[in-house]
Amino acid sequence: MSQSFYKSRKWKRKRSAILRRDEYMCQESKRYGKTEPATTVHHIFPLEDYPELALVDENLLSLCDKRHNTMHDRTTGEITELGKYWQDKVSPLLREKGFLV
């Protein structure tokens, strides 16, 4: 599913909108007062596990490649502590909107 999803018109439009929303800046770097251009839009709750959140703004985060690679272990696919930090941060918003129980 994910390969075709990332090539879809809906994803490309949403990705552009999220990069614009975040002013094309890496939001994780911004937490530390650094400015790095964002190159990736990250699914805080992974697309494979939460397809219903695929296009939900609150689940999407603009990141630079370096920071994106710190959100999940590329070998195991597990969410890292940093990735869990962002999940904890957005969970209340997603619950409030009825996306998470």
Contact map, one row per residue, 1 for C-alpha under 8 A:
11111000000000000000000000000000000000000000000000000000000000000000000000000000000000000000000000000
11111100000000000000000000000000000000000000001100000000000000000000000000000000000000000000000000000
11111110000000000000000000000000000000000000000000000000000000000000000000000000000000000000000000000
11111111000000000000000000000000000000000000000000000000000000000000000000000000000000000000000000000
11111111001000000000000000000000000000000000000000000000000000000000000000000000000000000000000000000
01111111001100000000000000000000000000000000000000000000000000000000000000000000000000000000000000000
00111111101100000000000000000000000000000000000000000000000000000000000000000000000000000000000000000
00011111111100000000000000000000000000000000000000000000000000000000000000000000000000000000000000000
00000011111110000000000000000000000000000000000000000000000000000000000000000000000000000000000000000
00000001111111000000000000000000000000000000000000000000000000000000000000000000000000000000000000000
00001111111111100000000000000000000000000000000000000010000000000000000000000000000000000000000000000
00000111111111110000000000000000000000000000000000000000000000000000000000000000000000000000000000000
00000000111111111000000000000000000000000000000000000000000000000000000000000000000000000000000000000
00000000011111111100000000000000000000000000000000000010000000000000000000000000000000000000000000000
00000000001111111110000000000000000000001000000000000000000000000000000000000000000000000000000000000
00000000000111111111000000000000000000000000000000000000000000000000000000000000000000000000000000000
00000000000011111111100000000000000000000000000000000000000000000000000000000000000000000000000000000
00000000000001111111110000000000000000001000000000000000100111000000000000000000000000000000000000000
00000000000000111111111110000000000001001000000000000000000001000000000000000000000000000000000000000
00000000000000011111111100000000000000000000000000000000000000000000000000000000000000000000000000000
00000000000000001111111100000000000000000000000000000000000000000000000000000000000000000000000000000
00000000000000000111111111100000000000000000000000000000000011000000000000000000000000000000000000000
00000000000000000011111110000000000000000000000000000000000000000000000000000000000000000000000000000
00000000000000000011111111000000000011100000000000000000000001000000000000000000000000000000000000000
00000000000000000010011111100100001111000000000000000000000001110000000000000000000000000000000000000
00000000000000000000010111111100001111100000000000000000000001110010000000000000000000000000000000000
00000000000000000000010011111110000001000000000000000000000011100000000000000000000000000000000000000
00000000000000000000000001111111000000000000000000000000000000100010000000000000000000000000000000000
00000000000000000000000001111111111100000000000000000000000000100010000000000000000000000000000000000
00000000000000000000000011111111111100000000000000000000000000000000000000000000000000000000000000000
00000000000000000000000000111111110000000000000000000000000000000000000000000000000000000000000000000
00000000000000000000000000011111110000000000000000000000000000000000000000000000000000000000000000000
00000000000000000000000000001111111000000000000000000000000000000000000000000000000000000000000000000
00000000000000000000000000001111111100000000000000000000000000000000000000000000000000000000000000000
00000000000000000000000011001100111110000000000000000000000000000000000000000000000000000000000000000
00000000000000000000000011001100011111000000000000000000000000010000000000000000000000000000000000000
00000000000000000000000111000000001111100000000000000000000000110000000000000000000000000000000000000
00000000000000000010000111100000000111111000000000000000000001111000000000000000000000000000000000000
00000000000000000000000101000000000011111000000000000000000001111000000000000000000000000000000000000
00000000000000000000000000000000000001111100000000000000000001111001000000000000000000000000000000000
00000000000000100110000000000000000001111110000000000000000111100000000000000000000000000000000000000
00000000000000000000000000000000000000011111000000000000000111100001000000000000000000000000000000000
00000000000000000000000000000000000000001111111000000100001110000000000000000000000000000000000000000
00000000000000000000000000000000000000000111110000000000001110000000000000000000001001100000000000000
00000000000000000000000000000000000000000011111011001000001000000000000000000000000000100000000000000
00000000000000000000000000000000000000000011111111100000000000000000000000000000000000000000000000000
01000000000000000000000000000000000000000010111111101100000000000000000000000000000000000000000000000
01000000000000000000000000000000000000000000011111100000000000000000000000000000000000000000000000000
00000000000000000000000000000000000000000000111111100000000000000000000000000000000000000000000000000
00000000000000000000000000000000000000000000111111111100000000000000000000000000000000000000000000000
00000000000000000000000000000000000000000000011111111100000000000000000000000000000000000000000000000
00000000000000000000000000000000000000000000000001111110000000000000000000000000000000000000000000100
00000000000000000000000000000000000000000000101001111111001000000000000000000000000000000000000000100
00000000000000000000000000000000000000000010001001111111001000000000000000000000000000000000000000000
00000000001001000000000000000000000000000000000000011111101100000000000000000000000000000000000000000
00000000000000000000000000000000000000000000000000001111111100000000000000000000000000000000000000000
00000000000000000100000000000000000000000000000000000011111100000000000000000000000000000000000000000
00000000000000000000000000000000000000000000000000000001111110000000000000000000000000000100110000000
00000000000000000000000000000000000000000011100000001111111110000000000000000000000000000100010000000
00000000000000000100000000000000000000001111000000000011111111000000000000000000000000000000000000000
00000000000000000100010000100000000000001111000000000000011111100000000000000000000000000000000000000
00000000000000000110010111100000000001111100000000000000000111110000000000000000000000000000000000000
00000000000000000000000011111000000011111100000000000000000011111011000000000000000000000000000000000
00000000000000000000000011000000000111110000000000000000000001111111000000000000000000000000000000000
00000000000000000000000000000000000001110000000000000000000000111111100000000000000000000000000000000
00000000000000000000000000000000000000000000000000000000000000011111110000000000000000000000000000000
00000000000000000000000001011000000000000000000000000000000000111111111000000000000000000000000000000
00000000000000000000000000000000000000010100000000000000000000111111111100000000000000000000000000000
00000000000000000000000000000000000000000000000000000000000000001111111111000000000000000000000000000
00000000000000000000000000000000000000000000000000000000000000000111111110000001011000000000000000000
00000000000000000000000000000000000000000000000000000000000000000011111110000011111000000000000000000
00000000000000000000000000000000000000000000000000000000000000000001111111001111001000000000000000000
00000000000000000000000000000000000000000000000000000000000000000000111111111111000000000000000000000
00000000000000000000000000000000000000000000000000000000000000000000100111111100000000000000000000000
00000000000000000000000000000000000000000000000000000000000000000000000011111000000000000000000000000
00000000000000000000000000000000000000000000000000000000000000000000000011111100000000000000000000000
00000000000000000000000000000000000000000000000000000000000000000000000111111110000000000000000000000
00000000000000000000000000000000000000000000000000000000000000000000000111011111000000000000000000000
00000000000000000000000000000000000000000000000000000000000000000000001110001111111100000000000000000
00000000000000000000000000000000000000000000000000000000000000000000011110000111111100000000000000000
00000000000000000000000000000000000000000000000000000000000000000000001000000011111110000000000000000
00000000000000000000000000000000000000000000000000000000000000000000011000000011111111000000000000000
00000000000000000000000000000000000000000001000000000000000000000000011100000011111111100000000000000
00000000000000000000000000000000000000000000000000000000000000000000000000000011111111110000000000000
00000000000000000000000000000000000000000000000000000000000000000000000000000000111111111000000000000
00000000000000000000000000000000000000000001000000000000000000000000000000000000011111111100000000000
00000000000000000000000000000000000000000001100000000000000000000000000000000000001111111110000000000
00000000000000000000000000000000000000000000000000000000000000000000000000000000000111111111000000000
00000000000000000000000000000000000000000000000000000000000000000000000000000000000011111111000000000
00000000000000000000000000000000000000000000000000000000011000000000000000000000000001111111110000000
00000000000000000000000000000000000000000000000000000000000000000000000000000000000000111111111000010
00000000000000000000000000000000000000000000000000000000000000000000000000000000000000011111111100000
00000000000000000000000000000000000000000000000000000000010000000000000000000000000000000111111110000
00000000000000000000000000000000000000000000000000000000011000000000000000000000000000000111111111110
00000000000000000000000000000000000000000000000000000000000000000000000000000000000000000011111111111
00000000000000000000000000000000000000000000000000000000000000000000000000000000000000000001111111100
00000000000000000000000000000000000000000000000000000000000000000000000000000000000000000000111111110
00000000000000000000000000000000000000000000000000000000000000000000000000000000000000000000011111111
00000000000000000000000000000000000000000000000000011000000000000000000000000000000000000000011111111
00000000000000000000000000000000000000000000000000000000000000000000000000000000000000000010011011111
00000000000000000000000000000000000000000000000000000000000000000000000000000000000000000000001001111
